[in-house]
Amino acid sequence: MIILVTGSAGFIGSAVSIKLLDRGDTVIGIDNHNNYYDPALKEARLKRHINHPNYTHIRMNLENRDSIAKLFKENNFDAVINLAAQAGVRYSLENPMSYIDSNLIGFTNILEGCRHSDVGHLVYASSSSVYGLNSQQPFSTHNSSDHPISLYAATKKANELMAHSYSHLYNLPTTGLRFFTVYGPYDRPDMALQKFTSAIMNNETIKIYNYGKHRRDFTYIDDVVTGVIKVLDRPATSNKNWSNNNPDPATSSAKYRIYNLGNNSPVELMDYIKALESSLGKVAKKDLLPMQPGDVLDTFADVDDLVKDFFFKPQVTISQGIENFVKWYSNYYHD
């Protein structure tokens, strides 16, 4: 297949691109290489696959309507994996317009490109953040997610709604994946794991919000990549039993699906830190702080649909995942 991967120098996008190339697909990757965090990390990720004969890399902004339209016109994409986005809950409080540009305008351009090019399947990144004020655990795609508590989460929920409209109007198969705290080698430096690791290694104090009482459904990058590709290979279909009187948010009469992609095994933040301390062989200095605006207290993914439809469930343990991360971190930053 010829596949467009957006955000192909990103944490998940780069890993997905490598897996697709390894199995023989042709990948065209786009990324704007912005400076939200150190662009050198993006270059390091990209270095792993930029010279592959079946890979083409283009530096491009999603919100550039003409460039995206030209990209779709010049390439006959079989499928699109949209992973490019302005990420981060807390940053959305500081710079909301960057989320509008990338996550809303940019996503609309991708939808339009898919629509006019008869793309066979659009898979796109959503987020566990969309559950917001919903405290019913585990989070199910069949329950409400109408009360996000950050602009980042609101843009991801909007992506799901926008995708549905295109599935309904233009018969475009779309599948949204709600990622749950993805971590692992090459992850973003603004994420907790890199922040904690850097601080502990440098004998600095780590800031622990909500006094460490968070629980997160940490999901290792290899599991996420496997899930993305399994979903890609099975385009969304309509739910023949879908009811207008009792609408199911995860499915539709259109070719539209939403899945959770999480580990289905939430971990206390303090246990997560203990696993990191064990891998590093150092005890962290801790500063316990109140909960931050926009944060969700707990995340816990119901992955029954993922198991039923794809016979797949994430399985990398937190101890193994953190050990793999620490080995990479030590090599990348201290060699």
Contacts in CASP RR format, 6 or more apart in sequence:
PFRMAT RR
TARGET T0000
AUTHOR 0000-0000-0000
METHOD contacts of the structure
MODEL  1
MIILVTGSAGFIGSAVSIKLLDRGDTVIGIDNHNNYYDPALKEARLKRHI
NHPNYTHIRMNLENRDSIAKLFKENNFDAVINLAAQAGVRYSLENPMSYI
DSNLIGFTNILEGCRHSDVGHLVYASSSSVYGLNSQQPFSTHNSSDHPIS
LYAATKKANELMAHSYSHLYNLPTTGLRFFTVYGPYDRPDMALQKFTSAI
MNNETIKIYNYGKHRRDFTYIDDVVTGVIKVLDRPATSNKNWSNNNPDPA
TSSAKYRIYNLGNNSPVELMDYIKALESSLGKVAKKDLLPMQPGDVLDTF
ADVDDLVKDFFFKPQVTISQGIENFVKWYSNYYHD
1 25 0 8 1.000
1 26 0 8 1.000
1 78 0 8 1.000
1 79 0 8 1.000
2 25 0 8 1.000
2 26 0 8 1.000
2 28 0 8 1.000
2 75 0 8 1.000
2 76 0 8 1.000
2 77 0 8 1.000
2 78 0 8 1.000
3 20 0 8 1.000
3 25 0 8 1.000
3 26 0 8 1.000
3 27 0 8 1.000
3 28 0 8 1.000
3 77 0 8 1.000
3 78 0 8 1.000
3 79 0 8 1.000
3 80 0 8 1.000
3 81 0 8 1.000
3 232 0 8 1.000
4 27 0 8 1.000
4 28 0 8 1.000
4 29 0 8 1.000
4 30 0 8 1.000
4 71 0 8 1.000
4 75 0 8 1.000
4 77 0 8 1.000
4 79 0 8 1.000
4 80 0 8 1.000
4 81 0 8 1.000
5 13 0 8 1.000
5 16 0 8 1.000
5 17 0 8 1.000
5 20 0 8 1.000
5 27 0 8 1.000
5 28 0 8 1.000
5 29 0 8 1.000
5 30 0 8 1.000
5 80 0 8 1.000
5 81 0 8 1.000
5 83 0 8 1.000
6 29 0 8 1.000
6 30 0 8 1.000
6 31 0 8 1.000
6 62 0 8 1.000
6 80 0 8 1.000
6 81 0 8 1.000
6 82 0 8 1.000
6 83 0 8 1.000
6 84 0 8 1.000
6 110 0 8 1.000
7 13 0 8 1.000
7 14 0 8 1.000
7 29 0 8 1.000
7 30 0 8 1.000
7 31 0 8 1.000
7 83 0 8 1.000
7 84 0 8 1.000
8 14 0 8 1.000
8 17 0 8 1.000
8 27 0 8 1.000
8 29 0 8 1.000
8 30 0 8 1.000
8 31 0 8 1.000
8 46 0 8 1.000
8 57 0 8 1.000
8 83 0 8 1.000
9 31 0 8 1.000
9 33 0 8 1.000
9 42 0 8 1.000
9 43 0 8 1.000
9 45 0 8 1.000
9 46 0 8 1.000
9 57 0 8 1.000
10 31 0 8 1.000
10 42 0 8 1.000
10 45 0 8 1.000
10 83 0 8 1.000
11 45 0 8 1.000
11 182 0 8 1.000
11 186 0 8 1.000
11 187 0 8 1.000
11 188 0 8 1.000
11 221 0 8 1.000
12 83 0 8 1.000
12 125 0 8 1.000
12 179 0 8 1.000
12 182 0 8 1.000
12 221 0 8 1.000
12 224 0 8 1.000
12 225 0 8 1.000
12 228 0 8 1.000
13 81 0 8 1.000
13 83 0 8 1.000
14 45 0 8 1.000
14 46 0 8 1.000
14 48 0 8 1.000
14 49 0 8 1.000
14 186 0 8 1.000
15 45 0 8 1.000
15 186 0 8 1.000
15 221 0 8 1.000
15 222 0 8 1.000
15 224 0 8 1.000
15 225 0 8 1.000
16 81 0 8 1.000
16 83 0 8 1.000
16 225 0 8 1.000
16 228 0 8 1.000
16 229 0 8 1.000
17 27 0 8 1.000
17 29 0 8 1.000
17 49 0 8 1.000
17 55 0 8 1.000
18 48 0 8 1.000
18 49 0 8 1.000
19 225 0 8 1.000
19 226 0 8 1.000
19 229 0 8 1.000
20 27 0 8 1.000
20 229 0 8 1.000
21 27 0 8 1.000
21 49 0 8 1.000
21 52 0 8 1.000
21 54 0 8 1.000
21 55 0 8 1.000
23 229 0 8 1.000
24 54 0 8 1.000
25 54 0 8 1.000
26 54 0 8 1.000
26 55 0 8 1.000
27 49 0 8 1.000
27 52 0 8 1.000
27 54 0 8 1.000
27 55 0 8 1.000
27 56 0 8 1.000
28 55 0 8 1.000
28 56 0 8 1.000
28 58 0 8 1.000
28 71 0 8 1.000
28 75 0 8 1.000
28 77 0 8 1.000
29 55 0 8 1.000
29 56 0 8 1.000
29 57 0 8 1.000
29 58 0 8 1.000
30 57 0 8 1.000
30 58 0 8 1.000
30 59 0 8 1.000
30 60 0 8 1.000
30 62 0 8 1.000
30 71 0 8 1.000
30 84 0 8 1.000
31 42 0 8 1.000
31 46 0 8 1.000
31 57 0 8 1.000
31 59 0 8 1.000
31 60 0 8 1.000
31 84 0 8 1.000
32 59 0 8 1.000
32 60 0 8 1.000
32 61 0 8 1.000
32 62 0 8 1.000
32 84 0 8 1.000
33 39 0 8 1.000
33 42 0 8 1.000
33 43 0 8 1.000
33 59 0 8 1.000
36 86 0 8 1.000
36 87 0 8 1.000
36 91 0 8 1.000
36 98 0 8 1.000
36 190 0 8 1.000
37 188 0 8 1.000
37 189 0 8 1.000
37 190 0 8 1.000
38 189 0 8 1.000
41 186 0 8 1.000
41 188 0 8 1.000
41 189 0 8 1.000
44 186 0 8 1.000
44 332 0 8 1.000
45 186 0 8 1.000
46 57 0 8 1.000
49 55 0 8 1.000
50 57 0 8 1.000
58 71 0 8 1.000
60 67 0 8 1.000
60 68 0 8 1.000
60 71 0 8 1.000
61 67 0 8 1.000
61 102 0 8 1.000
61 106 0 8 1.000
62 68 0 8 1.000
62 84 0 8 1.000
62 102 0 8 1.000
62 105 0 8 1.000
62 106 0 8 1.000
62 107 0 8 1.000
62 109 0 8 1.000
62 110 0 8 1.000
63 101 0 8 1.000
63 102 0 8 1.000
63 105 0 8 1.000
63 106 0 8 1.000
63 109 0 8 1.000
64 109 0 8 1.000
65 105 0 8 1.000
65 109 0 8 1.000
68 106 0 8 1.000
68 109 0 8 1.000
68 110 0 8 1.000
68 112 0 8 1.000
68 113 0 8 1.000
69 109 0 8 1.000
69 112 0 8 1.000
69 113 0 8 1.000
69 116 0 8 1.000
72 113 0 8 1.000
72 114 0 8 1.000
72 116 0 8 1.000
72 117 0 8 1.000
72 119 0 8 1.000
73 116 0 8 1.000
73 117 0 8 1.000
76 117 0 8 1.000
77 114 0 8 1.000
77 117 0 8 1.000
77 119 0 8 1.000
78 119 0 8 1.000
78 120 0 8 1.000
78 121 0 8 1.000
79 119 0 8 1.000
79 120 0 8 1.000
79 121 0 8 1.000
79 122 0 8 1.000
79 123 0 8 1.000
79 232 0 8 1.000
79 235 0 8 1.000
80 110 0 8 1.000
80 114 0 8 1.000
80 119 0 8 1.000
80 121 0 8 1.000
80 122 0 8 1.000
80 123 0 8 1.000
81 123 0 8 1.000
81 124 0 8 1.000
81 228 0 8 1.000
81 232 0 8 1.000
82 107 0 8 1.000
82 110 0 8 1.000
82 122 0 8 1.000
82 123 0 8 1.000
82 124 0 8 1.000
82 125 0 8 1.000
83 124 0 8 1.000
83 125 0 8 1.000
84 102 0 8 1.000
85 102 0 8 1.000
85 103 0 8 1.000
85 107 0 8 1.000
85 125 0 8 1.000
85 155 0 8 1.000
85 156 0 8 1.000
86 92 0 8 1.000
86 98 0 8 1.000
86 99 0 8 1.000
86 101 0 8 1.000
86 102 0 8 1.000
86 103 0 8 1.000
86 152 0 8 1.000
86 155 0 8 1.000
87 152 0 8 1.000
87 188 0 8 1.000
88 152 0 8 1.000
88 190 0 8 1.000
89 129 0 8 1.000
89 150 0 8 1.000
89 152 0 8 1.000
89 153 0 8 1.000
89 294 0 8 1.000
89 295 0 8 1.000
90 292 0 8 1.000
90 294 0 8 1.000
91 98 0 8 1.000
91 152 0 8 1.000
91 190 0 8 1.000
92 99 0 8 1.000
92 150 0 8 1.000
92 151 0 8 1.000
92 152 0 8 1.000
92 155 0 8 1.000
93 150 0 8 1.000
93 151 0 8 1.000
93 293 0 8 1.000
93 294 0 8 1.000
96 151 0 8 1.000
99 151 0 8 1.000
99 152 0 8 1.000
99 155 0 8 1.000
100 155 0 8 1.000
103 152 0 8 1.000
103 155 0 8 1.000
103 156 0 8 1.000
103 158 0 8 1.000
103 159 0 8 1.000
104 155 0 8 1.000
104 158 0 8 1.000
104 159 0 8 1.000
107 124 0 8 1.000
107 159 0 8 1.000
107 162 0 8 1.000
108 162 0 8 1.000
110 122 0 8 1.000
110 124 0 8 1.000
111 122 0 8 1.000
111 162 0 8 1.000
111 163 0 8 1.000
111 166 0 8 1.000
111 172 0 8 1.000
113 119 0 8 1.000
114 120 0 8 1.000
114 122 0 8 1.000
114 166 0 8 1.000
114 172 0 8 1.000
115 166 0 8 1.000
115 170 0 8 1.000
115 172 0 8 1.000
119 172 0 8 1.000
120 172 0 8 1.000
120 173 0 8 1.000
120 235 0 8 1.000
121 173 0 8 1.000
121 174 0 8 1.000
121 175 0 8 1.000
121 232 0 8 1.000
121 235 0 8 1.000
121 236 0 8 1.000
122 163 0 8 1.000
122 166 0 8 1.000
122 172 0 8 1.000
122 173 0 8 1.000
122 174 0 8 1.000
122 175 0 8 1.000
123 174 0 8 1.000
123 175 0 8 1.000
123 176 0 8 1.000
123 177 0 8 1.000
123 228 0 8 1.000
123 231 0 8 1.000
123 232 0 8 1.000
124 159 0 8 1.000
124 163 0 8 1.000
124 174 0 8 1.000
124 175 0 8 1.000
124 176 0 8 1.000
124 177 0 8 1.000
125 156 0 8 1.000
125 176 0 8 1.000
125 177 0 8 1.000
125 179 0 8 1.000
126 156 0 8 1.000
126 157 0 8 1.000
126 159 0 8 1.000
126 160 0 8 1.000
126 176 0 8 1.000
126 177 0 8 1.000
126 178 0 8 1.000
126 179 0 8 1.000
126 258 0 8 1.000
127 152 0 8 1.000
127 153 0 8 1.000
127 156 0 8 1.000
127 178 0 8 1.000
127 179 0 8 1.000
128 139 0 8 1.000
128 178 0 8 1.000
128 179 0 8 1.000
128 180 0 8 1.000
128 181 0 8 1.000
128 217 0 8 1.000
128 260 0 8 1.000
128 262 0 8 1.000
128 296 0 8 1.000
128 299 0 8 1.000
128 301 0 8 1.000
129 148 0 8 1.000
129 150 0 8 1.000
129 152 0 8 1.000
129 153 0 8 1.000
129 156 0 8 1.000
129 296 0 8 1.000
130 145 0 8 1.000
130 148 0 8 1.000
130 153 0 8 1.000
130 156 0 8 1.000
130 157 0 8 1.000
130 160 0 8 1.000
130 178 0 8 1.000
131 139 0 8 1.000
131 145 0 8 1.000
131 296 0 8 1.000
131 299 0 8 1.000
132 145 0 8 1.000
132 147 0 8 1.000
132 148 0 8 1.000
132 149 0 8 1.000
132 153 0 8 1.000
132 296 0 8 1.000
133 147 0 8 1.000
133 149 0 8 1.000
134 143 0 8 1.000
134 144 0 8 1.000
134 145 0 8 1.000
134 147 0 8 1.000
135 297 0 8 1.000
135 298 0 8 1.000
136 143 0 8 1.000
137 298 0 8 1.000
137 300 0 8 1.000
138 264 0 8 1.000
138 300 0 8 1.000
138 301 0 8 1.000
138 302 0 8 1.000
139 178 0 8 1.000
139 260 0 8 1.000
139 299 0 8 1.000
139 300 0 8 1.000
139 301 0 8 1.000
139 302 0 8 1.000
140 250 0 8 1.000
140 260 0 8 1.000
140 302 0 8 1.000
141 178 0 8 1.000
141 249 0 8 1.000
141 250 0 8 1.000
141 258 0 8 1.000
141 259 0 8 1.000
141 260 0 8 1.000
141 302 0 8 1.000
141 305 0 8 1.000
142 248 0 8 1.000
142 249 0 8 1.000
142 250 0 8 1.000
143 249 0 8 1.000
144 249 0 8 1.000
145 157 0 8 1.000
145 249 0 8 1.000
146 157 0 8 1.000
148 154 0 8 1.000
148 156 0 8 1.000
148 157 0 8 1.000
149 294 0 8 1.000
149 296 0 8 1.000
150 293 0 8 1.000
150 294 0 8 1.000
153 294 0 8 1.000
156 178 0 8 1.000
159 176 0 8 1.000
160 176 0 8 1.000
160 258 0 8 1.000
163 174 0 8 1.000
163 176 0 8 1.000
163 256 0 8 1.000
164 174 0 8 1.000
164 252 0 8 1.000
164 254 0 8 1.000
164 256 0 8 1.000
166 172 0 8 1.000
166 174 0 8 1.000
167 173 0 8 1.000
167 174 0 8 1.000
167 236 0 8 1.000
167 252 0 8 1.000
167 254 0 8 1.000
167 255 0 8 1.000
167 256 0 8 1.000
168 252 0 8 1.000
168 253 0 8 1.000
168 254 0 8 1.000
168 256 0 8 1.000
171 254 0 8 1.000
171 255 0 8 1.000
172 255 0 8 1.000
173 235 0 8 1.000
173 236 0 8 1.000
173 237 0 8 1.000
173 255 0 8 1.000
173 256 0 8 1.000
174 236 0 8 1.000
174 255 0 8 1.000
174 256 0 8 1.000
174 257 0 8 1.000
175 231 0 8 1.000
175 235 0 8 1.000
175 236 0 8 1.000
175 256 0 8 1.000
175 257 0 8 1.000
175 258 0 8 1.000
175 259 0 8 1.000
176 257 0 8 1.000
176 258 0 8 1.000
176 259 0 8 1.000
177 227 0 8 1.000
177 228 0 8 1.000
177 231 0 8 1.000
177 258 0 8 1.000
177 259 0 8 1.000
177 260 0 8 1.000
177 261 0 8 1.000
178 258 0 8 1.000
178 259 0 8 1.000
178 260 0 8 1.000
178 261 0 8 1.000
178 301 0 8 1.000
179 219 0 8 1.000
179 224 0 8 1.000
179 261 0 8 1.000
179 262 0 8 1.000
180 216 0 8 1.000
180 217 0 8 1.000
180 218 0 8 1.000
180 219 0 8 1.000
180 260 0 8 1.000
180 261 0 8 1.000
180 262 0 8 1.000
180 263 0 8 1.000
180 299 0 8 1.000
180 301 0 8 1.000
181 216 0 8 1.000
181 217 0 8 1.000
181 218 0 8 1.000
181 219 0 8 1.000
181 299 0 8 1.000
182 219 0 8 1.000
182 220 0 8 1.000
182 221 0 8 1.000
182 224 0 8 1.000
183 191 0 8 1.000
183 193 0 8 1.000
183 218 0 8 1.000
183 219 0 8 1.000
183 220 0 8 1.000
183 221 0 8 1.000
183 321 0 8 1.000
183 322 0 8 1.000
183 325 0 8 1.000
184 193 0 8 1.000
184 220 0 8 1.000
184 221 0 8 1.000
184 321 0 8 1.000
184 324 0 8 1.000
184 325 0 8 1.000
184 328 0 8 1.000
185 221 0 8 1.000
185 324 0 8 1.000
185 325 0 8 1.000
185 327 0 8 1.000
185 328 0 8 1.000
185 329 0 8 1.000
185 332 0 8 1.000
186 221 0 8 1.000
186 328 0 8 1.000
186 332 0 8 1.000
187 193 0 8 1.000
187 194 0 8 1.000
187 221 0 8 1.000
187 325 0 8 1.000
188 194 0 8 1.000
189 195 0 8 1.000
189 198 0 8 1.000
193 276 0 8 1.000
193 322 0 8 1.000
193 325 0 8 1.000
194 329 0 8 1.000
195 206 0 8 1.000
196 206 0 8 1.000
196 273 0 8 1.000
196 276 0 8 1.000
196 284 0 8 1.000
197 276 0 8 1.000
197 280 0 8 1.000
197 325 0 8 1.000
197 326 0 8 1.000
197 329 0 8 1.000
198 204 0 8 1.000
198 333 0 8 1.000
199 205 0 8 1.000
199 206 0 8 1.000
199 284 0 8 1.000
199 285 0 8 1.000
200 206 0 8 1.000
200 276 0 8 1.000
200 277 0 8 1.000
200 280 0 8 1.000
200 282 0 8 1.000
200 284 0 8 1.000
201 280 0 8 1.000
201 282 0 8 1.000
203 285 0 8 1.000
204 285 0 8 1.000
205 284 0 8 1.000
205 285 0 8 1.000
205 286 0 8 1.000
205 287 0 8 1.000
206 273 0 8 1.000
206 284 0 8 1.000
206 285 0 8 1.000
206 286 0 8 1.000
206 287 0 8 1.000
207 287 0 8 1.000
207 289 0 8 1.000
208 269 0 8 1.000
208 270 0 8 1.000
208 273 0 8 1.000
208 286 0 8 1.000
208 287 0 8 1.000
208 288 0 8 1.000
208 289 0 8 1.000
209 289 0 8 1.000
209 290 0 8 1.000
209 291 0 8 1.000
209 292 0 8 1.000
209 295 0 8 1.000
210 269 0 8 1.000
210 289 0 8 1.000
210 290 0 8 1.000
210 291 0 8 1.000
210 292 0 8 1.000
210 295 0 8 1.000
210 297 0 8 1.000
211 288 0 8 1.000
211 289 0 8 1.000
211 290 0 8 1.000
212 268 0 8 1.000
212 269 0 8 1.000
212 270 0 8 1.000
212 288 0 8 1.000
213 268 0 8 1.000
213 269 0 8 1.000
213 297 0 8 1.000
214 268 0 8 1.000
214 269 0 8 1.000
214 295 0 8 1.000
214 297 0 8 1.000
214 298 0 8 1.000
215 266 0 8 1.000
215 267 0 8 1.000
215 268 0 8 1.000
215 269 0 8 1.000
215 297 0 8 1.000
215 298 0 8 1.000
215 299 0 8 1.000
215 300 0 8 1.000
216 266 0 8 1.000
216 267 0 8 1.000
216 269 0 8 1.000
216 272 0 8 1.000
216 298 0 8 1.000
216 299 0 8 1.000
217 262 0 8 1.000
217 263 0 8 1.000
217 264 0 8 1.000
217 265 0 8 1.000
217 266 0 8 1.000
217 267 0 8 1.000
217 299 0 8 1.000
217 300 0 8 1.000
217 301 0 8 1.000
218 263 0 8 1.000
218 267 0 8 1.000
218 272 0 8 1.000
218 318 0 8 1.000
219 261 0 8 1.000
219 262 0 8 1.000
219 263 0 8 1.000
219 301 0 8 1.000
219 314 0 8 1.000
220 263 0 8 1.000
220 314 0 8 1.000
220 316 0 8 1.000
220 320 0 8 1.000
220 321 0 8 1.000
220 324 0 8 1.000
222 316 0 8 1.000
223 261 0 8 1.000
223 262 0 8 1.000
223 263 0 8 1.000
223 314 0 8 1.000
223 315 0 8 1.000
223 316 0 8 1.000
224 261 0 8 1.000
224 262 0 8 1.000
224 314 0 8 1.000
226 312 0 8 1.000
226 314 0 8 1.000
227 261 0 8 1.000
227 306 0 8 1.000
227 310 0 8 1.000
227 312 0 8 1.000
227 314 0 8 1.000
228 261 0 8 1.000
230 310 0 8 1.000
230 312 0 8 1.000
231 259 0 8 1.000
231 310 0 8 1.000
234 309 0 8 1.000
234 310 0 8 1.000
235 255 0 8 1.000
236 255 0 8 1.000
236 256 0 8 1.000
236 257 0 8 1.000
237 255 0 8 1.000
237 257 0 8 1.000
238 251 0 8 1.000
238 252 0 8 1.000
238 253 0 8 1.000
238 254 0 8 1.000
238 255 0 8 1.000
238 256 0 8 1.000
239 248 0 8 1.000
239 251 0 8 1.000
239 252 0 8 1.000
239 253 0 8 1.000
242 248 0 8 1.000
242 251 0 8 1.000
242 252 0 8 1.000
242 253 0 8 1.000
244 253 0 8 1.000
249 258 0 8 1.000
250 257 0 8 1.000
250 258 0 8 1.000
250 259 0 8 1.000
250 305 0 8 1.000
251 257 0 8 1.000
251 258 0 8 1.000
259 303 0 8 1.000
259 305 0 8 1.000
259 306 0 8 1.000
259 309 0 8 1.000
260 301 0 8 1.000
260 302 0 8 1.000
260 303 0 8 1.000
260 305 0 8 1.000
260 306 0 8 1.000
261 301 0 8 1.000
261 303 0 8 1.000
261 306 0 8 1.000
261 314 0 8 1.000
262 301 0 8 1.000
262 303 0 8 1.000
262 314 0 8 1.000
263 301 0 8 1.000
263 314 0 8 1.000
263 316 0 8 1.000
264 300 0 8 1.000
264 301 0 8 1.000
264 302 0 8 1.000
264 303 0 8 1.000
264 313 0 8 1.000
264 314 0 8 1.000
266 298 0 8 1.000
266 299 0 8 1.000
266 300 0 8 1.000
267 318 0 8 1.000
271 318 0 8 1.000
272 318 0 8 1.000
272 322 0 8 1.000
273 284 0 8 1.000
273 286 0 8 1.000
275 318 0 8 1.000
275 319 0 8 1.000
275 322 0 8 1.000
276 284 0 8 1.000
276 322 0 8 1.000
276 326 0 8 1.000
277 283 0 8 1.000
277 284 0 8 1.000
278 319 0 8 1.000
279 319 0 8 1.000
279 322 0 8 1.000
279 323 0 8 1.000
279 325 0 8 1.000
279 326 0 8 1.000
280 326 0 8 1.000
291 297 0 8 1.000
303 313 0 8 1.000
303 314 0 8 1.000
306 312 0 8 1.000
306 313 0 8 1.000
307 313 0 8 1.000
END
